[in-house]
């Protein structure tokens, strides 16, 4: 069961990486010079389709972008569940002395069936998501209230130091990244599971470019 769970996790991780690469490619295409981006209107001031755009290709790309975003959120949920299952199902094999001085495994593990899982923990969190607005870029990315933000793009405590430096770097990065995906690594749930999301800052119906609130995470 443990080996099957690990294989399932690896398949999900591959699917996550594929979707993230596709999302990035679509955003880059829609953000080329003269293109309308992910959300800009495709009609002119008189209400007619813009003659300078390939409307069909752009609508097709936007539709695929929305589908890939939805698929990414679902895959991340499955990865979270798979991580919890792996943590619950993994056991540490402790050698103990047997007859004739041989080293034996505990009764619930055996030889090749023993799996050792090493999970690389992210840097300590510097922010807590305490608000996510419906219909916002943050919600589209899959961010949830209670997520602990460990890395925002290349920003984390290990690289930037104290909380003030982290938040200042985030405030600078977000407007520079409109229309481009930012990888946000969070810890979620109990036990905490590492989840990586693709957040794309953009103009939307609400305030700001994200639609969520980051509160400083106490030491």
Secondary structure, DSSP 8 states (H G I E B T S, - for coil): -HHHHHHHHHHHHHHHHHHHHHHHHHHHHHTSTT--TTTS-SB-TTS-B-TTS-HHHHHHHHHHHHHHHHHHHHHHHHHHHHHHHHHHH------EE-GGG-EE--TT--GGG-------------EEEEEE-TTSHHHHHT--TT-EEEEETTB-HHHH-SHHHHHHHHHHHHHHTTTSEEEEEEEETTTTEEEEEEEE----SSSSSS-EEEEE---
